[in-house]
Amino acid sequence: MATYTQACLHRLAILVACLLLMPFAQAATLVLNNVDDAGEGFNDTTVVAPVGGNPGTTVGEQRTAVFEFAAALVGGFVNSSEDIIVRASFDPLSCSASSGTLGQAGPDSFHIDFPGRPHPQTFYAQAQANSILGYDIELSLDDMHIELNSSVDNNSNCLNNRNWYYGLDGNPPGNDFDLLTTILHEIVHGLGFVTLVNIGTGGKPSGNGCPIGGCDDGYMRQIEDHSLASNWPVMSDAQRAASATDDPDLHITGTNISANLGGLSAGTNSGHARLHGPNELTGGSVAHFSTALHPYELMEPQQTGTADKLGLAGFVLQDMGWSVVASAAPIISTPGSQLMLDTATLQLDVALMDNDSNAGSLDFSATSSNPTVIDDNGLVEGGSGRVRTLAISPNNGTTGTATITLSVNDGSSSNGTQFQVEVTDNLPPEVSITDPLDGAIFYGLSQEFSASADDFEQGDISASLAWNSSINGAIGNGANIMPTLSDGSHLITASVVDNASNPGSDAITVVVDAAGDADGDGLANAQEIALGTDPEDSDSDNDFASDFIEVNRDDNPANYTVGVDTDPNNPDTDGDGVRDGADFAPLDPEAGGEQVPSLPLWGMLALAALLLARAWHRLPLRGSAHR
């Protein structure tokens, strides 16, 4: 048994021209290994309104809910007793105003000649190998990795300001990109919908006991070229390389996919589905369906539609040897715990999806565990398609808690989820820390915080907020405070109690690093804030003299002395056209303006060290810096 680690990433490209989920039944469990830092990606705390059946109230919550919904759909289709670990993050990927990469993914490793494999001398993705073996074949690795483009949202320089859509209903506004479709697409790549063949040379993967000519992989075993009348495993390298650009004759020929092409009105040839094989190789060649398929299929290289199921991709996985569920249960989102007034009616959206049926044909129902508080007659289902509605009306004058069970049935299998509703006659206040963001870094001696507190019965009670630090204790009162916190990592809490003694609070984590030296230039961060220089840049004005050197010409770096020190915020203090770090008389415009002197060897080494330090400290820092 041998292992092959996948180095290349398969990309879902697009050309402009052209937390909350807990299903009851899954055949496999896909687990998110979120590697985003605080405040970014899946952890983005930007407040947003629920959308399209996604109940999240922050960008990070909504992104996580989309992932969990996609994971549930895939997990209900493939069988595996081992959790499928998906390492995922949002990162800046290739993007311009006209084209860009939405996501990229692949298995973390491939395995060959393990017990029970479908074919000998054939590589299979780690998740599939684990599924067949019933144990984790490589504990040190996740099963797959997914990167999603963090540059897409609100960026006119990336895909012309087209944004991610976080709804679960497959109905993105305008030309926005459906994140659910993208994540489903990338997960399928991670399950093995990808080839290890070098499509440029046609060479198969070698080593690991492979014979001369290399080994196959589970995906490429299904590929044929109609014009060559040959399958990829038996072709020469040159033939495979030529075949990779041979659309419309590049096909995928598995038994299951070929038997299920009836829904296509275009994109087939000789009874087979066409693969993406444009005249010029791209990162998406071969490992996607042809863009000629109609209607849109999940594994096309460009997102020109939205996916309501795995579609033909599921049959490809089955042809590759994946064990699948014959009639997968539908999936349903969970609204999360709810708090409501006894005199109100609560309106909720619930998303449904099924691999076997159209969402419009699914039966949706709700029941209550506590008819004293919420009777079944107080639950009214509505809506159609992938998003259904639920109106909840408690019994008048009652308070308490009820568990609501949601069920969905496709005629052959069912699924469900539960959430709690607490009914009260007085709502607690809602507190939100509005500034700074969670995970912020402060470099100055004082820090600014702002929050709001709204109470349904009393209105705005922000003036009554009390602030607390996990290190410094009580730090202020009111909507806005400016404390002086000790260096360290603080849990900052803003809390309030309304007239009915109902508490409300919000909390964030911030780091204070006033005494540190983030850019390593010899000046403390707080001192740089006072000077107006950048604590994350050792040469704030780019004049080849570090901030420390500029303010220490008088042997006192604590302050900037006009006429003695050079200005750390002005690259040419004396205005003679020569930058201070290259000017042998940086305070004398007559002496230093005619010629830049040659630096001796020690000076060149010092300059090189400074430039290296600047390059190092300009690497992106995690969290947001507050000055």
LUMGU-989451 format. One line per 8 residues: number of its first residue (from 0); their letters; for each residue z, y, x of C-alpha. Coordinates in Angstrom, 1 decimal. Last residue first. Example, Ala and Ser with C-alpha at 12.3 -4.5 7.8 and 13.67 -1.06 7.14 Angstrom:
BEGIN
1> sa> 7.1,-1.1,13.7 ~ 7.8,-4.5,12.3
END
This chain:
BEGIN
626> rhasgrlp> 16.1,52.9,-4.1 ~ 15.6,49.8,-6.2 ~ 13.7,46.9,-4.7 ~ 12.3,44.3,-7.1 ~ 12.9,40.6,-6.4 ~ 11.4,38.5,-3.6 ~ 10.0,40.4,-0.7 ~ 6.3,40.4,-0.1
618> lrhwaral> 5.4,40.2,3.7 ~ 5.6,43.8,5.0 ~ 8.5,42.8,7.2 ~ 6.5,40.5,9.3 ~ 3.6,42.9,9.8 ~ 6.0,45.7,10.7 ~ 7.7,43.4,13.2 ~ 4.4,42.4,14.8
610> llaalalm> 3.4,46.1,15.0 ~ 6.7,47.0,16.7 ~ 6.4,44.1,19.2 ~ 2.9,45.1,20.1 ~ 4.0,48.7,20.6 ~ 6.9,47.5,22.9 ~ 4.4,45.4,24.9 ~ 2.0,48.2,25.3
602> gwlplspv> 4.8,50.5,26.4 ~ 6.0,48.0,29.0 ~ 2.5,47.8,30.3 ~ 2.1,51.5,30.7 ~ 0.6,53.5,27.8 ~ -2.5,55.6,28.3 ~ -2.0,59.1,27.1 ~ -3.5,60.4,23.9
594> qeggaepd> -5.4,63.6,24.7 ~ -5.6,67.2,23.7 ~ -2.9,67.5,21.0 ~ 0.3,66.7,22.9 ~ 1.1,69.8,24.8 ~ 0.1,72.6,22.5 ~ 1.4,71.0,19.3 ~ 4.8,70.4,20.8
586> lpafdagd> 7.2,68.2,18.9 ~ 5.4,64.9,19.5 ~ 5.0,65.6,23.2 ~ 3.8,62.2,24.6 ~ 2.0,61.6,21.3 ~ 1.2,58.0,20.5 ~ 4.2,57.3,18.4 ~ 4.0,60.8,16.8
578> rvgdgdtd> 0.5,60.4,15.7 ~ -1.9,62.8,17.3 ~ -3.7,65.5,15.2 ~ -1.7,68.4,16.6 ~ 0.5,68.8,13.4 ~ 3.8,68.8,15.3 ~ 5.4,66.1,13.1 ~ 2.2,63.9,12.9
570> pnnpdtdv> 3.1,60.7,11.0 ~ 5.4,62.6,8.6 ~ 8.1,60.7,6.8 ~ 10.1,59.7,10.0 ~ 10.0,63.4,11.0 ~ 10.4,63.6,14.8 ~ 13.9,64.4,16.0 ~ 14.9,67.6,17.9
562> gvtynapn> 13.3,70.4,16.0 ~ 14.7,69.3,12.6 ~ 17.6,66.9,13.0 ~ 17.2,63.8,10.9 ~ 20.5,62.1,10.3 ~ 22.7,59.1,11.3 ~ 20.3,58.1,14.1 ~ 22.3,60.3,16.6
554> ddrnveif> 21.0,60.0,20.1 ~ 18.9,63.3,19.6 ~ 15.7,61.3,19.7 ~ 17.4,58.9,17.3 ~ 15.6,60.0,14.1 ~ 12.1,59.0,15.2 ~ 13.1,55.9,17.2 ~ 15.0,54.5,14.2
546> dsafdnds> 12.0,55.0,11.9 ~ 9.8,53.1,14.3 ~ 7.1,55.0,16.2 ~ 3.5,53.8,15.7 ~ 2.8,56.7,13.2 ~ 2.6,54.5,10.1 ~ 4.9,56.9,8.0 ~ 7.5,54.2,7.1
538> dsdepdtg> 7.5,52.4,10.5 ~ 10.2,49.7,10.1 ~ 9.0,49.1,6.5 ~ 11.3,47.4,3.9 ~ 14.0,50.2,4.0 ~ 11.2,52.8,3.3 ~ 12.2,56.2,4.5 ~ 13.7,59.0,2.3
530> laieqana> 16.4,59.7,4.8 ~ 19.2,58.9,2.4 ~ 17.4,55.6,1.4 ~ 17.0,54.8,5.1 ~ 20.7,55.3,5.7 ~ 21.5,53.0,2.8 ~ 19.2,50.3,4.3 ~ 21.0,50.5,7.7
522> lgdgdadg> 18.7,51.7,10.6 ~ 18.0,49.5,13.6 ~ 14.4,48.7,12.7 ~ 15.0,45.2,11.3 ~ 13.1,45.8,8.1 ~ 15.8,44.8,5.7 ~ 18.7,46.3,7.7 ~ 21.9,45.5,5.9
514> aadvvvti> 24.8,47.9,5.0 ~ 23.3,48.9,1.6 ~ 22.4,45.3,0.5 ~ 23.4,45.1,-3.2 ~ 21.9,42.2,-5.0 ~ 21.6,42.1,-8.8 ~ 22.1,39.4,-11.4 ~ 21.8,40.3,-15.1
506> adsgpnsa> 24.0,40.1,-18.2 ~ 23.9,41.0,-21.8 ~ 26.7,41.3,-24.3 ~ 27.8,41.3,-28.0 ~ 31.2,40.8,-29.6 ~ 32.0,40.7,-33.3 ~ 35.4,42.3,-34.0 ~ 34.2,43.6,-37.4
498> ndvvsati> 34.1,47.2,-36.1 ~ 31.7,46.1,-33.3 ~ 32.6,44.8,-29.8 ~ 30.6,45.8,-26.7 ~ 29.5,44.2,-23.4 ~ 27.4,45.0,-20.4 ~ 27.7,42.4,-17.7 ~ 26.5,42.6,-14.0
490> lhsgdslt> 26.7,39.3,-12.0 ~ 26.7,40.7,-8.5 ~ 25.3,39.3,-5.2 ~ 26.7,41.1,-2.2 ~ 27.4,44.6,-0.8 ~ 30.0,46.5,-2.7 ~ 29.0,48.5,-5.7 ~ 29.0,52.3,-6.1
482> pminagng> 28.6,52.9,-9.8 ~ 25.9,55.0,-11.6 ~ 26.3,54.4,-15.4 ~ 24.1,54.8,-18.4 ~ 24.7,53.6,-22.0 ~ 28.5,54.0,-21.8 ~ 31.4,52.8,-19.7 ~ 31.9,52.1,-16.0
474> iagnissn> 32.5,49.7,-13.1 ~ 35.1,47.2,-14.3 ~ 35.4,44.3,-11.8 ~ 34.0,44.9,-8.3 ~ 32.7,41.4,-7.4 ~ 31.7,39.9,-10.8 ~ 30.8,43.4,-12.0 ~ 31.7,44.7,-15.4
466> walsasid> 30.3,47.4,-17.7 ~ 31.8,48.4,-21.1 ~ 29.4,49.7,-23.8 ~ 30.9,52.0,-26.5 ~ 28.2,54.7,-26.0 ~ 25.6,52.1,-26.9 ~ 26.9,51.8,-30.4 ~ 23.5,52.6,-32.2
458> gqefddas> 23.6,51.4,-35.8 ~ 26.9,50.4,-37.5 ~ 25.9,47.6,-39.8 ~ 23.0,46.0,-37.9 ~ 24.5,46.9,-34.6 ~ 22.5,48.1,-31.6 ~ 23.7,48.3,-28.0 ~ 21.4,49.7,-25.3
450> asfeqslg> 21.6,49.4,-21.5 ~ 21.1,51.5,-18.4 ~ 22.2,50.9,-14.8 ~ 21.9,53.1,-11.7 ~ 23.1,52.1,-8.2 ~ 25.0,54.0,-5.5 ~ 25.1,53.4,-1.8 ~ 21.4,52.6,-1.6
442> yfiagdlp> 19.6,49.3,-0.8 ~ 19.6,47.8,-4.3 ~ 17.8,44.5,-5.0 ~ 16.8,43.5,-8.5 ~ 17.1,39.9,-9.7 ~ 17.2,40.8,-13.4 ~ 15.4,44.0,-14.0 ~ 17.2,47.4,-13.6
434> dtisvepp> 17.3,48.8,-16.2 ~ 17.1,47.8,-19.9 ~ 20.3,45.8,-20.2 ~ 20.1,44.7,-23.8 ~ 23.0,44.3,-26.2 ~ 22.6,43.2,-29.9 ~ 25.7,43.8,-32.0 ~ 27.1,40.9,-34.1
426> lndtvevq> 25.9,40.4,-37.7 ~ 28.3,40.5,-40.6 ~ 28.2,38.3,-43.6 ~ 27.2,35.2,-41.6 ~ 24.8,32.3,-41.8 ~ 24.3,30.2,-38.7 ~ 21.0,28.3,-38.5 ~ 20.7,25.3,-36.2
418> fqtgnsss> 17.6,23.6,-34.9 ~ 16.1,20.2,-35.3 ~ 12.8,18.4,-34.3 ~ 10.4,16.0,-35.8 ~ 7.6,13.5,-35.2 ~ 5.4,11.3,-37.4 ~ 2.9,8.5,-37.1 ~ 0.0,7.1,-39.3
410> gdnvslti> -0.6,9.8,-41.8 ~ -0.4,12.7,-39.4 ~ 3.2,13.6,-40.1 ~ 5.3,16.6,-39.1 ~ 9.1,17.0,-39.7 ~ 11.5,19.9,-39.3 ~ 15.2,19.2,-39.6 ~ 17.4,22.3,-40.2
402> tatgttgn> 21.1,22.0,-39.2 ~ 23.3,24.2,-41.3 ~ 26.1,26.5,-40.2 ~ 28.6,28.7,-42.3 ~ 28.7,31.5,-44.7 ~ 28.2,31.7,-48.5 ~ 27.9,34.7,-50.8 ~ 24.3,33.9,-51.9
394> npsialtr> 23.0,30.5,-50.9 ~ 20.9,30.8,-47.8 ~ 17.1,31.7,-47.9 ~ 14.9,30.3,-45.1 ~ 11.2,30.9,-45.1 ~ 9.2,28.5,-43.0 ~ 5.7,29.2,-41.8 ~ 3.1,26.9,-40.3
386> vrgsggev> 0.9,27.5,-37.3 ~ -1.7,24.9,-36.2 ~ -3.7,24.9,-39.4 ~ -2.0,26.2,-42.6 ~ 0.8,28.4,-43.7 ~ 3.8,27.6,-45.9 ~ 7.1,25.8,-46.2 ~ 9.9,27.1,-48.3
378> lgnddivt> 13.5,26.2,-47.5 ~ 16.0,27.5,-50.0 ~ 15.3,24.6,-52.3 ~ 16.6,22.4,-49.5 ~ 19.9,24.1,-49.9 ~ 21.3,26.4,-47.2 ~ 25.1,27.0,-47.1 ~ 26.4,24.4,-49.5
370> pnsstasf> 23.3,22.3,-49.0 ~ 24.4,21.6,-45.4 ~ 22.1,19.2,-43.5 ~ 18.9,21.1,-44.5 ~ 15.4,19.7,-44.9 ~ 11.9,20.9,-43.7 ~ 8.3,19.6,-44.2 ~ 4.9,19.7,-42.6
362> dlsgansd> 2.0,17.3,-43.4 ~ -0.9,17.5,-40.9 ~ -4.5,17.8,-42.1 ~ -4.9,21.4,-40.9 ~ -3.9,20.3,-37.4 ~ -7.0,18.2,-37.0 ~ -6.0,14.7,-36.2 ~ -5.6,12.3,-33.3
354> ndmlavdl> -4.3,14.4,-30.4 ~ -2.0,16.4,-32.7 ~ -0.7,19.9,-32.7 ~ 1.9,21.9,-34.8 ~ 3.4,25.4,-34.3 ~ 6.3,26.7,-36.3 ~ 6.6,30.4,-37.4 ~ 9.9,31.6,-38.9
346> qltatdlm> 10.8,34.0,-41.8 ~ 14.5,34.6,-42.5 ~ 15.5,35.7,-46.0 ~ 18.6,38.0,-46.1 ~ 21.8,38.2,-48.2 ~ 23.8,35.6,-46.1 ~ 22.8,37.4,-42.9 ~ 21.1,35.5,-40.2
338> lqsgptsi> 21.7,33.8,-36.8 ~ 19.1,31.3,-35.5 ~ 19.1,28.6,-32.9 ~ 15.6,27.7,-31.5 ~ 12.3,27.9,-33.4 ~ 11.4,24.3,-32.3 ~ 7.7,23.4,-31.8 ~ 6.0,20.4,-33.3
330> ipaasavv> 4.1,17.5,-31.9 ~ 1.9,14.9,-33.6 ~ 2.5,11.2,-32.8 ~ -0.1,9.4,-30.7 ~ -2.1,6.6,-32.3 ~ -3.2,4.2,-29.6 ~ -0.8,5.5,-27.0 ~ -2.2,5.4,-23.5
322> swgmdqlv> -2.0,3.2,-20.4 ~ -4.1,5.0,-17.7 ~ -6.8,2.8,-16.2 ~ -9.5,5.4,-15.3 ~ -11.2,4.6,-18.6 ~ -8.0,5.7,-20.4 ~ -8.0,9.0,-18.4 ~ -11.6,9.6,-19.3
314> fgalglkd> -10.8,8.9,-23.0 ~ -8.1,11.6,-22.9 ~ -10.4,14.1,-21.4 ~ -12.8,13.6,-24.3 ~ -10.4,15.4,-26.6 ~ -7.0,16.5,-25.1 ~ -6.3,18.3,-28.4 ~ -6.6,21.7,-30.0
306> atgtqqpe> -8.4,23.2,-27.0 ~ -9.5,26.8,-26.9 ~ -12.9,28.3,-26.1 ~ -15.0,29.6,-23.3 ~ -12.6,28.7,-20.5 ~ -14.9,27.9,-17.6 ~ -14.9,24.6,-15.7 ~ -15.0,22.3,-18.8
298> mleyphla> -12.1,19.9,-19.1 ~ -10.9,21.0,-22.5 ~ -14.2,20.6,-24.4 ~ -16.1,23.3,-26.2 ~ -18.3,22.2,-29.0 ~ -20.7,21.7,-27.5 ~ -21.1,20.4,-23.9 ~ -23.6,22.4,-21.8
290> tsfhavsg> -20.7,23.7,-19.6 ~ -20.8,20.2,-18.0 ~ -17.5,18.3,-17.8 ~ -15.3,18.9,-14.9 ~ -14.5,17.2,-11.5 ~ -18.1,17.1,-10.4 ~ -18.4,20.7,-9.3 ~ -15.4,22.9,-10.0
282> gtlenpgh> -14.9,24.4,-6.5 ~ -18.6,25.2,-6.6 ~ -21.7,23.5,-5.2 ~ -25.0,25.2,-5.8 ~ -27.6,23.6,-8.1 ~ -24.9,23.1,-10.8 ~ -23.3,19.7,-11.3 ~ -20.6,19.9,-14.0
274> lrahgsnt> -20.6,16.4,-15.7 ~ -22.8,15.3,-18.6 ~ -21.3,12.9,-21.2 ~ -23.3,9.7,-21.6 ~ -25.6,8.3,-24.2 ~ -28.8,8.9,-22.2 ~ -27.8,12.5,-21.7 ~ -25.0,14.4,-23.5
266> gaslggln> -24.1,18.0,-23.5 ~ -25.0,19.1,-27.0 ~ -24.0,18.4,-30.6 ~ -20.8,16.6,-29.5 ~ -18.5,15.0,-32.1 ~ -20.2,11.6,-31.8 ~ -19.3,11.3,-28.1 ~ -16.5,8.7,-28.6
258> asintgti> -18.0,5.4,-27.5 ~ -19.1,6.8,-24.1 ~ -15.6,8.2,-23.5 ~ -14.0,4.7,-24.0 ~ -16.5,2.7,-22.0 ~ -16.6,5.0,-19.0 ~ -19.9,6.6,-18.1 ~ -19.5,10.0,-16.6
250> hldpddta> -22.8,11.6,-15.9 ~ -24.8,13.6,-13.3 ~ -28.4,13.6,-14.7 ~ -28.2,17.1,-16.3 ~ -27.0,18.2,-13.6 ~ -27.9,16.9,-10.2 ~ -25.8,19.0,-7.9 ~ -23.2,16.4,-7.0
242> saarqads> -25.9,13.8,-7.0 ~ -27.3,15.1,-3.7 ~ -24.0,14.6,-2.0 ~ -23.5,11.2,-3.6 ~ -27.0,10.1,-2.4 ~ -26.2,11.4,1.2 ~ -23.0,9.5,1.3 ~ -24.7,6.3,0.2
234> mvpwnsal> -24.3,5.1,-3.4 ~ -22.3,2.1,-4.4 ~ -19.2,3.8,-5.7 ~ -21.2,6.7,-7.2 ~ -23.1,4.6,-9.7 ~ -26.9,4.2,-9.5 ~ -30.0,4.8,-11.5 ~ -30.9,7.7,-9.1
226> shdeiqrm> -32.1,9.9,-12.0 ~ -29.2,8.7,-14.1 ~ -26.5,9.5,-11.6 ~ -23.3,7.7,-12.3 ~ -19.6,8.5,-12.3 ~ -16.8,6.3,-13.7 ~ -15.7,5.0,-10.3 ~ -15.4,8.7,-9.3
218> ygddcggi> -12.2,9.1,-11.3 ~ -10.2,6.1,-10.1 ~ -10.9,6.8,-6.4 ~ -13.2,4.8,-4.1 ~ -12.6,3.8,-0.5 ~ -14.4,4.6,2.7 ~ -17.8,3.7,4.2 ~ -16.4,1.2,6.6
210> pcgngspk> -13.5,-0.5,4.7 ~ -10.3,1.3,3.7 ~ -7.1,0.2,5.3 ~ -5.4,3.6,4.8 ~ -8.3,5.3,6.6 ~ -11.2,6.8,4.7 ~ -11.8,9.0,1.7 ~ -15.4,8.8,0.5
202> ggtginvl> -18.2,11.0,2.1 ~ -20.7,12.7,-0.2 ~ -21.1,15.4,2.4 ~ -20.5,18.5,0.3 ~ -18.8,16.6,-2.6 ~ -16.2,15.2,-0.2 ~ -15.0,12.4,-2.4 ~ -11.3,12.6,-3.4
194> tvfglghv> -12.3,13.1,-7.0 ~ -10.4,14.7,-9.9 ~ -9.2,13.9,-13.3 ~ -6.2,12.2,-11.7 ~ -3.1,13.1,-13.8 ~ -2.9,16.4,-12.0 ~ -6.3,17.3,-13.2 ~ -5.1,16.6,-16.8
186> iehlittl> -2.1,18.9,-16.2 ~ -4.5,21.7,-15.1 ~ -6.5,21.5,-18.3 ~ -3.4,21.4,-20.5 ~ -2.0,24.4,-18.7 ~ -5.3,26.4,-19.2 ~ -5.5,25.5,-22.9 ~ -1.9,26.6,-23.5
178> ldfdngpp> -2.5,29.8,-21.5 ~ -5.3,30.9,-23.9 ~ -7.2,33.6,-22.1 ~ -7.8,37.0,-23.8 ~ -11.3,37.9,-25.0 ~ -10.3,39.5,-28.2 ~ -7.1,38.1,-29.6 ~ -6.1,34.5,-28.6
170> ngdlgyyw> -6.0,32.0,-31.5 ~ -5.1,28.6,-30.2 ~ -1.9,28.6,-32.3 ~ 0.7,28.1,-29.6 ~ 0.7,31.8,-28.7 ~ 1.1,33.0,-25.1 ~ -2.2,34.7,-24.6 ~ -2.9,35.7,-20.9
162> nrnnlcns> -4.7,38.9,-20.5 ~ -8.2,40.3,-20.1 ~ -7.9,43.5,-18.0 ~ -11.5,43.4,-16.6 ~ -11.1,39.9,-15.2 ~ -8.7,41.2,-12.5 ~ -9.1,44.8,-11.4 ~ -8.2,46.1,-14.8
154> nndvssnl> -4.9,44.3,-14.6 ~ -2.7,44.0,-17.7 ~ -2.0,40.2,-17.2 ~ -4.3,38.2,-15.0 ~ -2.7,38.8,-11.6 ~ -0.1,36.0,-12.1 ~ -2.8,33.4,-11.8 ~ -1.4,29.9,-12.5
146> eihmddls> -0.5,27.4,-9.8 ~ 0.0,23.8,-10.8 ~ 1.3,21.0,-8.6 ~ 1.5,17.2,-9.3 ~ 3.7,14.2,-9.0 ~ 6.5,15.9,-7.1 ~ 7.1,14.4,-3.6 ~ 10.0,12.9,-1.7
138> leidygli> 10.5,10.1,-4.2 ~ 7.1,8.6,-3.5 ~ 6.4,5.4,-5.5 ~ 8.6,6.4,-8.4 ~ 9.2,3.3,-10.5 ~ 7.5,1.5,-13.4 ~ 4.6,0.3,-11.2 ~ 1.8,1.3,-13.5
130> snaqaqay> 3.2,4.6,-14.6 ~ 4.2,5.5,-11.0 ~ 0.7,4.8,-9.8 ~ -0.7,7.0,-12.6 ~ 1.7,9.9,-11.7 ~ 0.8,9.4,-8.0 ~ -3.0,9.8,-8.5 ~ -5.0,6.6,-7.9
122> ftqphprg> -7.0,5.6,-4.8 ~ -9.2,2.6,-5.0 ~ -9.4,-0.3,-2.4 ~ -8.5,-2.7,-5.1 ~ -9.0,-1.9,-8.8 ~ -6.7,-1.4,-11.8 ~ -3.5,-1.3,-9.7 ~ -0.9,-3.9,-10.6
114> pfdihfsd> 0.8,-4.0,-7.3 ~ -0.2,-1.1,-4.9 ~ -3.6,-1.2,-3.2 ~ -4.0,2.6,-3.0 ~ -1.9,5.7,-3.6 ~ -2.8,9.4,-4.1 ~ -0.5,12.4,-3.5 ~ 0.6,15.8,-4.8
106> pgaqgltg> -1.9,15.4,-7.7 ~ -4.0,18.5,-8.3 ~ -3.9,22.0,-9.7 ~ -5.5,25.5,-9.8 ~ -5.3,28.2,-12.4 ~ -7.1,31.1,-14.0 ~ -9.4,31.7,-11.0 ~ -11.5,34.9,-11.1
98> ssascslp> -14.6,36.7,-12.0 ~ -15.9,40.1,-13.1 ~ -13.1,42.6,-12.3 ~ -12.0,40.5,-9.3 ~ -9.6,37.5,-9.0 ~ -8.5,34.9,-6.5 ~ -5.0,33.9,-7.2 ~ -1.7,35.8,-7.3
90> dfsarvii> 1.1,33.4,-8.1 ~ 2.7,31.9,-11.3 ~ 4.4,28.7,-10.6 ~ 4.5,24.9,-11.3 ~ 5.8,21.7,-9.8 ~ 5.1,19.1,-12.4 ~ 7.3,16.0,-12.3 ~ 6.1,13.1,-14.5
82> dessnvfg> 9.2,11.2,-15.5 ~ 8.9,7.5,-15.0 ~ 8.7,5.1,-18.0 ~ 5.0,6.2,-18.3 ~ 2.6,6.0,-21.2 ~ 0.0,8.7,-21.8 ~ -0.5,10.4,-25.2 ~ 2.8,11.8,-26.4
74> gvlaaafe> 3.5,13.1,-22.9 ~ 0.2,15.0,-22.9 ~ 1.0,16.8,-26.2 ~ 4.7,17.3,-25.1 ~ 3.7,18.7,-21.8 ~ 1.4,21.2,-23.4 ~ 4.2,22.4,-25.7 ~ 6.7,22.5,-22.8
66> fvatrqeg> 4.2,24.6,-20.8 ~ 3.7,27.0,-23.6 ~ 7.4,27.3,-24.2 ~ 7.9,28.1,-20.5 ~ 5.4,30.9,-20.6 ~ 7.1,32.2,-23.7 ~ 10.5,32.2,-22.1 ~ 9.2,33.9,-19.0
58> vttgpngg> 7.5,36.6,-21.0 ~ 10.7,37.3,-22.9 ~ 11.5,36.7,-26.6 ~ 10.2,33.2,-26.9 ~ 9.5,31.9,-30.4 ~ 5.9,30.8,-29.8 ~ 4.3,30.1,-33.2 ~ 1.5,32.6,-32.6
50> vpavvttd> 3.6,35.3,-31.1 ~ 7.3,36.1,-30.6 ~ 7.9,39.7,-29.5 ~ 8.2,40.6,-25.8 ~ 11.0,41.5,-23.4 ~ 10.1,41.3,-19.7 ~ 12.5,38.8,-18.1 ~ 9.9,37.0,-16.1
42> nfgegadd> 11.4,33.6,-15.0 ~ 8.3,31.5,-15.6 ~ 6.4,33.9,-13.5 ~ 8.7,36.5,-11.9 ~ 12.3,37.8,-12.4 ~ 14.1,35.3,-10.3 ~ 11.7,33.3,-8.1 ~ 9.1,30.9,-9.4
34> vnnlvlta> 9.5,27.2,-8.3 ~ 9.8,25.8,-11.9 ~ 9.8,22.0,-11.7 ~ 8.7,21.4,-15.3 ~ 9.3,17.8,-16.4 ~ 6.6,15.7,-18.2 ~ 8.2,12.9,-20.2 ~ 6.1,9.9,-21.2
26> aqafpmll> 5.6,8.0,-24.5 ~ 7.2,10.9,-26.4 ~ 9.2,11.0,-29.6 ~ 11.7,13.5,-30.9 ~ 10.0,16.7,-29.8 ~ 12.2,19.4,-28.2 ~ 10.3,22.7,-27.7 ~ 12.0,26.0,-27.1
18> lcavlial> 12.3,26.2,-23.9 ~ -20.4,34.3,-19.7 ~ -20.2,37.4,-18.1 ~ -16.5,37.6,-17.5 ~ -16.8,34.5,-15.4 ~ -13.9,32.0,-15.6 ~ -12.7,29.5,-13.0 ~ -10.4,26.5,-13.5
10> rhlcaqty> -9.8,25.3,-9.9 ~ -9.2,22.0,-8.3 ~ -6.9,22.2,-5.2 ~ -7.7,20.5,-2.0 ~ -5.1,18.8,0.2 ~ -4.4,15.6,-1.7 ~ -2.1,13.4,0.2 ~ -3.4,9.8,0.7
2> tam> -0.8,7.0,0.5 ~ -1.0,3.4,1.4 ~ 0.0,0.0,0.0
END
